[in-house]
């Protein structure tokens, strides 16, 4: 044995009551579990190293079902933002926009389009030396802080095959998209994502999405949509995704499944009733949320989709033109932009969280007051501004996190001077605030939400539970002190109460400090 964790309080991820045990690790896996009070003659395991962990909970490593670390894992080998939370696996490629599959043109365009999420990559000491999903996963396999799975970004696929035109794909273009999705699934992607309030993915009609979902289903993957509205018409948008995936025969995982803006206050029970009806009818559905009320995106994302047609340079040209800018303002403030979920924008709910131009840093932390200020920022920062939107409702957050198909996802954007605290705090926030302090979930329930449920969605045969033979992806935390350190004022503060995190039996956090280990690898569809 390489390591014995002595006298751990094991919360095994199944939802069953905890138990006290010695857990032995060997060759990156759980080799033995000896429960307290085991039958006479059963010796306590020994190993080259024995660590007394009395008073700590031992759980499977947490799985972040919605991460935006696509470049952060390569930019920052430390990656304490997630490792310090006990996260051992992140799911990348979210919201329909990421960096594979691409050609040279598409790569340049997507780097520009999601600069606000990840930066443009110019600060990273490597070439973008991949074009396919398989090549990107190979790049991750050179060593990263935590494990990573990948979703095929449908918006990037459409950008590749169709471009930035707001029109249905031709049959040849649809066939090319089918081919790209099939190749990417064969190379190890676990499913496909969409960002249906982000261009160009939102230009796809349901028929096109259904065809791509059929390809994903053929490989036993799942569809993870950021659907068409979290504001006006949110329930109809959820229903659309349930219907679409049922028709395609594809599993559905609803990204950051919230009910936001004033029109949806108190309406979470309606969403949960919709999902319960679909589950009872045989649909395969799961969802993720983060335990905070504000959202986070780019400022450009709230603009109407027609303004984005043709790509970022075309959008900037429209913003420079006074007459077109006035039309954009009208959609934002009076009719409700589809980029702002059909709800007329309330400028003071939008807080600037990051800029790419350092000269604009005085705006960080400020709430917008008007369209002229927003327009100036969009132009001066060349669409790179990130924002918090204070439009959520606590009662909706609590109701949805209790649901039986709920999982945890940080939606953590690590870019910007003042990011959303969910990037650094989601998992300890669940366990500290919503378990210990407010008893919204029991400890065993919450750990299951963060471990075995996401592992089941990802079809991982040997992760998400503490079982003999399973991978030694483990988190040790103190249930009496675990808490998110990140706040809106200090969003990069690391959590407390999580001293040890292991991936494949290697410590990535030990005694509360990040080690130099890079045991993370790409987790491919099996």
VMD Tcl script that draws the C-alpha trace (Angstrom):
set ca {
  {0.00 0.00 0.00}
  {1.14 3.53 -0.79}
  {-1.00 5.39 1.75}
  {-3.51 4.67 4.50}
  {-5.98 7.34 5.55}
  {-6.59 6.34 9.16}
  {-9.90 6.89 10.98}
  {-11.63 8.83 8.22}
  {-15.32 9.69 8.40}
  {-16.25 8.28 5.01}
  {-19.08 9.94 3.07}
  {-18.91 7.63 0.10}
  {-20.93 9.60 -2.47}
  {-23.88 7.23 -2.61}
  {-26.07 9.25 -0.25}
  {-25.86 6.50 2.39}
  {-24.99 7.37 6.01}
  {-21.34 8.03 6.74}
  {-19.11 5.51 8.48}
  {-15.67 5.49 10.10}
  {-12.94 3.54 8.32}
  {-9.33 3.17 7.30}
  {-8.95 3.62 3.54}
  {-5.83 2.28 1.84}
  {-4.55 3.43 -1.56}
  {-2.23 1.69 -4.00}
  {-1.27 2.44 -7.59}
  {-3.71 5.33 -7.85}
  {-6.75 3.36 -6.71}
  {-8.63 2.55 -3.53}
  {-7.18 -0.80 -2.52}
  {-8.96 -1.51 0.76}
  {-11.66 -0.10 3.02}
  {-11.69 -1.43 6.58}
  {-14.65 -0.14 8.55}
  {-14.46 0.51 12.26}
  {-15.64 -2.53 14.15}
  {-14.77 -4.91 11.31}
  {-14.90 -8.62 12.09}
  {-12.33 -9.98 14.51}
  {-9.11 -10.95 12.81}
  {-9.39 -8.26 10.17}
  {-6.16 -6.29 10.52}
  {-5.96 -2.56 10.03}
  {-4.15 -1.84 6.77}
  {-0.57 -0.58 6.79}
  {1.37 1.29 4.13}
  {4.54 3.20 3.38}
  {2.72 6.24 4.79}
  {-0.09 6.36 7.30}
  {-1.99 9.65 7.76}
  {-4.24 10.20 10.75}
  {-7.33 12.00 9.41}
  {-9.61 11.67 12.43}
  {-12.19 14.45 12.41}
  {-12.09 14.86 8.63}
  {-14.66 13.72 6.11}
  {-13.28 11.62 3.28}
  {-15.38 11.96 0.13}
  {-14.89 11.30 -3.56}
  {-13.33 14.27 -5.33}
  {-15.84 16.88 -6.44}
  {-16.82 17.09 -10.11}
  {-17.43 20.53 -11.57}
  {-20.05 19.93 -14.23}
  {-19.75 23.41 -15.73}
  {-16.25 24.89 -15.93}
  {-14.59 27.53 -18.09}
  {-11.00 26.43 -17.45}
  {-10.32 25.56 -21.10}
  {-7.23 27.80 -21.18}
  {-6.75 28.31 -17.43}
  {-5.60 24.71 -16.99}
  {-2.84 25.40 -19.51}
  {-2.08 28.97 -18.44}
  {-1.80 28.30 -14.69}
  {-0.45 24.88 -13.68}
  {-1.22 25.72 -10.03}
  {-4.97 26.09 -10.68}
  {-5.71 26.48 -6.97}
  {-9.03 28.08 -7.90}
  {-10.40 24.56 -8.33}
  {-7.88 22.28 -6.62}
  {-8.31 24.12 -3.30}
  {-12.10 23.55 -3.50}
  {-11.64 19.78 -3.64}
  {-12.44 19.60 -7.35}
  {-10.73 16.66 -9.07}
  {-12.54 16.82 -12.43}
  {-13.88 19.69 -14.53}
  {-16.12 19.52 -17.59}
  {-14.91 21.97 -20.26}
  {-16.24 23.08 -23.65}
  {-19.28 24.75 -22.14}
  {-21.93 27.10 -23.51}
  {-21.27 26.16 -27.12}
  {-17.94 28.00 -27.44}
  {-14.45 26.58 -27.02}
  {-11.25 25.87 -28.92}
  {-11.84 22.55 -30.72}
  {-12.72 21.41 -33.32}
  {-11.40 24.33 -35.36}
  {-9.48 25.34 -38.45}
  {-7.15 28.34 -38.47}
  {-9.96 30.81 -39.24}
  {-12.33 29.45 -36.63}
  {-9.64 29.36 -33.96}
  {-8.85 33.03 -34.49}
  {-12.55 33.90 -34.37}
  {-13.39 31.90 -31.25}
  {-10.36 33.28 -29.41}
  {-11.72 36.74 -30.13}
  {-15.32 35.86 -29.33}
  {-14.67 34.53 -25.81}
  {-11.81 36.78 -24.76}
  {-14.03 37.89 -21.88}
  {-14.27 34.31 -20.61}
  {-10.70 33.12 -21.00}
  {-8.53 35.91 -22.37}
  {-7.36 35.58 -25.96}
  {-4.51 33.25 -25.04}
  {-1.76 35.62 -26.13}
  {-0.34 35.51 -22.60}
  {0.10 31.74 -22.62}
  {3.57 30.38 -23.28}
  {2.58 27.85 -25.95}
  {1.20 27.73 -29.45}
  {-2.39 26.68 -30.03}
  {-0.97 23.47 -31.47}
  {-4.25 21.58 -31.77}
  {-7.18 21.72 -34.15}
  {-9.22 18.62 -33.29}
  {-10.79 17.58 -30.00}
  {-8.42 14.64 -29.81}
  {-5.41 16.92 -30.18}
  {-6.71 19.27 -27.48}
  {-7.20 16.33 -25.10}
  {-3.69 15.14 -25.94}
  {-2.43 18.60 -24.95}
  {-4.17 18.25 -21.57}
  {-2.58 14.83 -21.14}
  {0.85 16.44 -20.85}
  {-0.11 17.21 -17.24}
  {-2.67 19.50 -15.61}
  {-3.74 20.22 -12.05}
  {-7.08 18.37 -12.14}
  {-8.77 15.99 -14.55}
  {-10.85 17.38 -17.41}
  {-13.61 16.08 -19.68}
  {-14.73 17.93 -22.80}
  {-18.02 18.80 -24.48}
  {-18.13 19.57 -28.21}
  {-19.06 23.27 -28.49}
  {-21.95 23.47 -30.96}
  {-21.44 27.20 -31.58}
  {-17.82 26.58 -32.55}
  {-18.92 23.74 -34.83}
  {-21.43 26.06 -36.53}
  {-18.79 28.79 -36.79}
  {-16.52 26.24 -38.52}
  {-19.13 24.92 -40.98}
  {-21.49 27.88 -41.53}
  {-19.77 31.00 -40.23}
  {-21.59 33.86 -38.51}
  {-24.67 34.00 -40.75}
  {-28.12 34.00 -39.16}
  {-29.70 31.39 -41.41}
  {-30.42 27.66 -41.51}
  {-27.50 25.48 -42.54}
  {-27.49 23.96 -46.01}
  {-27.60 20.18 -46.28}
  {-23.87 20.14 -47.06}
  {-23.15 22.34 -44.02}
  {-25.34 20.16 -41.80}
  {-23.51 17.06 -43.00}
  {-20.20 18.75 -42.22}
  {-21.42 19.53 -38.69}
  {-22.58 15.93 -38.23}
  {-19.14 14.78 -39.31}
  {-17.35 17.15 -36.92}
  {-19.52 16.01 -34.01}
  {-19.02 12.31 -34.81}
  {-15.26 12.71 -35.14}
  {-15.09 14.63 -31.87}
  {-17.11 12.00 -30.01}
  {-14.85 9.29 -31.40}
  {-11.84 11.26 -30.14}
  {-13.16 11.28 -26.57}
  {-15.70 14.08 -26.06}
  {-18.43 13.20 -23.55}
  {-21.21 15.14 -25.25}
  {-22.11 18.46 -26.85}
  {-22.87 21.89 -25.41}
  {-24.76 24.87 -26.79}
  {-24.98 28.53 -25.86}
  {-28.36 29.47 -27.29}
  {-28.16 33.08 -26.22}
  {-24.65 33.34 -27.74}
  {-23.85 33.77 -31.41}
  {-23.40 31.99 -33.73}
  {-24.76 28.91 -31.93}
  {-28.11 30.58 -31.24}
  {-28.73 30.91 -34.98}
  {-29.31 27.13 -35.16}
  {-32.98 26.12 -35.41}
  {-34.30 23.19 -33.39}
  {-34.22 20.84 -36.38}
  {-30.48 21.40 -36.75}
  {-29.84 20.87 -33.04}
  {-31.93 17.70 -33.09}
  {-29.83 16.25 -35.91}
  {-26.60 16.94 -34.03}
  {-28.06 15.47 -30.85}
  {-28.83 12.28 -32.73}
  {-25.14 11.95 -33.49}
  {-24.25 12.56 -29.84}
  {-26.80 9.95 -28.74}
  {-25.29 7.37 -31.08}
  {-22.12 7.59 -28.98}
  {-24.00 7.53 -25.64}
  {-23.12 11.16 -24.96}
  {-25.31 13.92 -23.56}
  {-26.48 17.35 -24.66}
  {-25.73 20.27 -22.34}
  {-27.54 23.42 -23.48}
  {-27.40 26.91 -22.13}
  {-30.89 27.26 -23.52}
  {-32.62 30.16 -25.24}
  {-33.81 32.10 -22.20}
  {-33.37 32.22 -18.43}
  {-35.70 35.24 -18.28}
  {-38.85 35.86 -20.34}
  {-40.14 32.52 -21.62}
  {-37.70 30.52 -19.49}
  {-40.12 27.64 -18.87}
  {-40.87 27.41 -22.58}
  {-37.12 27.36 -23.28}
  {-36.62 24.48 -20.82}
  {-39.55 22.63 -22.38}
  {-37.99 23.13 -25.82}
  {-34.80 21.37 -24.71}
  {-36.74 18.50 -23.11}
  {-38.76 18.01 -26.30}
  {-35.74 18.33 -28.60}
  {-33.64 15.73 -26.77}
  {-36.61 13.37 -26.42}
  {-37.08 13.50 -30.20}
  {-33.35 12.89 -30.71}
  {-33.16 10.08 -28.14}
  {-30.39 11.96 -26.37}
  {-29.64 12.42 -22.67}
  {-30.09 16.01 -21.44}
  {-28.06 17.94 -18.88}
  {-29.36 21.46 -18.23}
  {-26.55 23.97 -17.73}
  {-26.76 26.40 -14.77}
  {-30.46 25.64 -14.45}
  {-31.71 28.87 -12.96}
  {-34.88 30.95 -13.14}
  {-33.73 34.58 -13.27}
  {-35.07 38.13 -13.56}
  {-38.21 39.50 -11.95}
  {-40.52 37.55 -14.25}
  {-39.34 34.26 -12.69}
  {-39.27 35.09 -8.99}
  {-40.63 32.12 -7.06}
  {-41.19 30.00 -10.17}
  {-38.66 27.20 -9.54}
  {-41.45 24.75 -8.56}
  {-42.91 25.11 -12.05}
  {-39.57 24.15 -13.59}
  {-39.18 21.18 -11.26}
  {-42.71 19.98 -12.06}
  {-41.84 20.13 -15.77}
  {-38.71 18.05 -15.18}
  {-40.50 15.54 -12.93}
  {-43.12 14.96 -15.62}
  {-40.42 14.38 -18.26}
  {-38.45 12.07 -15.96}
  {-41.59 10.05 -15.20}
  {-42.13 9.70 -18.95}
  {-38.67 8.19 -19.35}
  {-36.44 11.13 -20.28}
  {-32.83 11.02 -19.10}
  {-32.31 14.45 -17.52}
  {-29.87 16.02 -15.07}
  {-28.90 19.60 -14.30}
  {-26.30 21.70 -12.54}
  {-26.40 24.94 -10.57}
  {-24.06 27.18 -8.59}
  {-25.13 28.37 -5.10}
  {-25.25 32.10 -5.84}
  {-27.88 34.47 -7.22}
  {-25.92 36.68 -9.70}
  {-24.94 35.43 -13.14}
  {-21.73 36.18 -15.03}
  {-21.08 36.67 -18.74}
  {-19.68 39.23 -21.16}
  {-21.23 42.63 -21.70}
  {-21.45 41.94 -25.42}
  {-23.58 38.86 -24.73}
  {-26.60 40.94 -23.66}
  {-26.86 42.62 -27.09}
  {-29.44 41.40 -29.61}
  {-28.32 38.50 -31.79}
  {-28.82 40.41 -35.06}
  {-26.11 42.84 -33.97}
  {-23.57 39.99 -33.81}
  {-24.21 38.65 -37.32}
  {-20.94 38.55 -39.24}
  {-18.77 38.24 -36.14}
  {-17.00 40.55 -33.67}
  {-15.72 43.09 -36.21}
  {-19.19 43.46 -37.71}
  {-20.60 44.04 -34.22}
  {-18.01 46.74 -33.50}
  {-18.88 48.46 -36.77}
  {-22.57 48.49 -35.80}
  {-21.72 49.95 -32.39}
  {-19.76 52.77 -34.05}
  {-22.73 53.71 -36.22}
  {-25.05 56.03 -34.28}
  {-28.25 54.95 -36.02}
  {-27.53 51.23 -35.55}
  {-26.41 51.80 -31.97}
  {-29.75 53.50 -31.29}
  {-31.54 50.44 -32.70}
  {-29.49 48.24 -30.34}
  {-30.44 50.50 -27.42}
  {-34.12 50.23 -28.34}
  {-33.95 46.43 -28.26}
  {-32.07 46.44 -24.97}
  {-34.10 48.98 -23.05}
  {-37.57 48.79 -24.53}
  {-38.40 45.50 -26.24}
  {-35.97 43.14 -24.47}
  {-32.95 41.75 -26.29}
  {-32.74 38.01 -26.93}
  {-29.16 38.28 -25.62}
  {-30.64 39.58 -22.34}
  {-33.18 36.74 -22.22}
  {-36.05 38.80 -23.59}
  {-36.13 41.12 -20.56}
  {-35.56 44.89 -20.91}
  {-32.17 45.60 -19.40}
  {-31.97 47.15 -15.94}
  {-28.54 48.79 -16.12}
  {-27.86 49.05 -12.35}
  {-28.10 45.23 -12.06}
  {-25.01 44.94 -14.30}
  {-21.67 45.18 -12.50}
  {-18.36 45.32 -14.39}
  {-16.16 42.43 -13.26}
  {-13.30 42.53 -15.75}
  {-11.78 44.41 -18.68}
  {-9.06 43.51 -21.16}
  {-7.77 47.07 -21.58}
  {-5.94 48.05 -18.36}
  {-6.80 51.72 -18.90}
  {-10.45 50.83 -18.29}
  {-9.79 49.25 -14.87}
  {-11.52 52.12 -12.98}
  {-14.81 50.66 -14.28}
  {-14.25 47.37 -12.41}
  {-16.72 47.02 -9.56}
  {-18.96 49.78 -10.91}
  {-22.58 49.23 -11.84}
  {-23.66 50.54 -15.22}
  {-25.95 53.53 -15.35}
  {-26.91 53.89 -19.02}
  {-26.52 52.71 -22.59}
  {-23.93 55.41 -23.47}
  {-21.61 54.04 -20.76}
  {-22.14 50.46 -21.92}
  {-21.56 51.42 -25.55}
  {-18.34 53.22 -24.68}
  {-17.05 50.19 -22.78}
  {-17.93 47.77 -25.57}
  {-16.03 49.87 -28.10}
  {-13.04 50.84 -25.96}
  {-12.57 47.29 -24.63}
  {-13.27 45.73 -28.03}
  {-15.99 43.46 -26.57}
  {-13.70 42.01 -23.88}
  {-15.64 43.30 -20.83}
  {-17.07 40.76 -18.37}
  {-20.01 41.45 -16.07}
  {-22.00 40.18 -13.12}
  {-25.77 40.31 -13.53}
  {-27.60 40.61 -10.22}
  {-30.85 39.05 -11.42}
  {-31.28 35.81 -9.44}
  {-33.59 34.73 -6.60}
  {-32.48 32.86 -3.49}
  {-35.70 30.84 -3.15}
  {-35.24 29.51 -6.70}
  {-31.61 28.58 -6.01}
  {-32.58 26.63 -2.88}
  {-35.50 24.80 -4.48}
  {-33.53 23.64 -7.51}
  {-30.51 22.42 -5.52}
  {-32.77 20.02 -3.60}
  {-33.90 18.17 -6.72}
  {-32.93 14.52 -7.17}
  {-31.11 15.09 -10.50}
  {-29.19 18.16 -9.34}
  {-25.38 18.37 -9.58}
  {-22.90 21.14 -8.84}
  {-21.34 23.33 -11.50}
  {-19.37 26.50 -10.79}
  {-19.73 28.15 -14.22}
  {-16.50 29.72 -13.01}
  {-15.02 32.38 -15.28}
  {-11.49 32.92 -13.98}
  {-10.73 35.90 -16.20}
  {-10.95 39.49 -15.00}
  {-9.87 41.48 -11.97}
  {-13.08 40.89 -10.03}
  {-14.56 37.57 -11.14}
  {-17.69 36.00 -9.74}
  {-16.86 34.32 -6.40}
  {-18.46 31.11 -7.66}
  {-15.21 30.39 -9.53}
  {-13.32 30.02 -6.24}
  {-16.15 29.15 -3.86}
  {-18.93 26.97 -5.29}
  {-18.16 23.65 -3.61}
  {-17.29 24.87 -0.10}
  {-20.29 27.22 -0.33}
  {-22.57 24.21 -0.81}
  {-21.01 22.32 2.11}
  {-20.46 25.24 4.46}
  {-23.51 27.43 3.97}
  {-26.19 25.13 2.58}
  {-25.28 22.00 4.59}
  {-23.76 23.07 7.91}
  {-25.26 26.51 8.42}
  {-28.70 26.30 6.82}
  {-29.47 22.55 6.53}
  {-30.91 22.85 3.03}
  {-29.22 19.51 2.25}
  {-27.76 16.83 4.49}
  {-24.03 16.21 4.25}
  {-24.54 12.84 2.57}
  {-27.05 14.26 0.08}
  {-24.81 17.16 -0.86}
  {-21.73 15.00 -1.39}
  {-23.77 12.75 -3.69}
  {-24.83 15.82 -5.70}
  {-21.17 16.78 -6.15}
  {-19.69 13.32 -6.84}
  {-21.66 10.22 -7.83}
  {-24.44 12.02 -9.70}
  {-22.09 13.85 -12.07}
  {-19.95 10.72 -12.45}
  {-23.06 8.82 -13.52}
  {-23.94 11.49 -16.08}
  {-20.39 11.30 -17.46}
  {-20.62 7.49 -17.60}
  {-17.49 7.15 -15.45}
  {-17.21 3.53 -14.29}
  {-14.62 4.07 -11.54}
  {-15.10 7.57 -10.15}
  {-17.64 9.35 -7.98}
  {-17.84 6.78 -5.16}
  {-15.52 5.46 -2.46}
  {-15.33 1.82 -3.43}
  {-12.49 -0.66 -3.59}
  {-11.00 -0.58 -7.09}
  {-12.16 2.97 -7.81}
  {-9.76 5.76 -8.70}
  {-8.23 7.50 -5.71}
  {-9.66 10.92 -6.58}
  {-10.45 12.03 -3.03}
  {-11.18 15.12 -0.97}
  {-10.69 15.45 2.78}
  {-12.50 18.30 4.52}
  {-13.48 19.42 8.00}
  {-17.29 19.57 8.12}
  {-17.17 22.01 11.04}
  {-15.04 24.64 9.29}
  {-15.37 24.19 5.53}
  {-16.36 27.52 4.00}
  {-15.93 29.57 0.86}
  {-13.39 32.33 1.31}
  {-14.36 34.05 -1.93}
  {-16.65 37.06 -1.63}
  {-17.83 39.69 -4.11}
  {-15.28 42.08 -2.60}
  {-12.43 39.52 -2.57}
  {-13.42 36.90 -5.13}
  {-10.06 35.13 -5.43}
  {-9.80 34.18 -1.75}
  {-9.30 30.43 -1.31}
  {-11.62 28.34 0.87}
  {-10.97 27.05 4.36}
  {-11.45 23.59 5.82}
  {-10.19 21.51 2.86}
  {-6.67 20.41 3.85}
  {-6.10 17.48 1.47}
  {-7.07 16.65 -2.13}
  {-5.77 13.66 -4.08}
  {-5.96 12.74 -7.76}
  {-4.99 9.19 -8.70}
  {-3.51 8.91 -5.23}
  {-1.25 11.96 -5.63}
  {-1.67 14.93 -3.32}
  {-2.54 18.11 -5.21}
  {-3.43 19.80 -1.91}
  {-1.64 18.78 1.28}
  {-2.04 20.51 4.64}
  {-3.97 23.26 2.88}
  {-1.21 24.06 0.39}
  {-0.95 23.36 -3.31}
  {1.74 20.82 -4.16}
  {3.65 20.82 -7.44}
  {1.92 17.66 -8.67}
  {0.16 17.71 -12.06}
  {-1.62 14.34 -12.07}
  {-4.68 15.55 -13.99}
  {-5.40 14.10 -17.40}
  {-8.11 14.21 -20.05}
  {-11.02 11.91 -19.22}
  {-12.25 10.52 -22.51}
  {-15.63 9.03 -23.31}
  {-15.52 5.27 -22.86}
}
mol new
graphics top color blue
foreach p $ca { graphics top sphere $p radius 0.5 }
foreach p [lrange $ca 0 end-1] q [lrange $ca 1 end] { graphics top cylinder $p $q radius 0.2 }
display resetview
